Amino acid sequence: MLRIAAVLLAAPLLALAAEPPLVIHYNERPPQHYTRHGVAQGPAIDKVSAALASAGIRYQLRSTPAKQQLVILRANSQPACMLAWVGLPGRERGGKLSEVVYDDRRLWCTLAVPDETMQRLNAALLK
């Protein structure tokens, strides 16, 4: 009986581990976010990485031109977030906006990102 209870309790954790990491797309915008020697760097990268880690969200950073980010958002085929977009009126129809990362810039995420993931990410960004 204890073995069954342990399996049932572990199932949600195993499901999370099986999910692919959330891809965070950023464009090259020094000094806030840029790639140096193949590694994403800058204060915005640091803040987003810390928030994702704090929220327990597996992620992968990827340098992606802004126009390609818009294509990804429109396709809405998988969970992904785009770093450093301003929350202009109407953008929430095309994706989910996070809390502010820096200045007035936010993560603009596809609608495929689960609401629960956005809630955990936003709570971590507010810390």
PyMOL commands that set and color helices and strands:
alter all, ss='L'
color gray80, all
select helices_A, chain A and resi 2-18+43-54+66-75+91-93+115-126
alter helices_A, ss='H'
color red, helices_A
select strands_A, chain A and resi 22-26+34-36+39-41+59-63+80-86+96-102+105-109
alter strands_A, ss='S'
color yellow, strands_A
deselect
rebuild
show_as cartoon
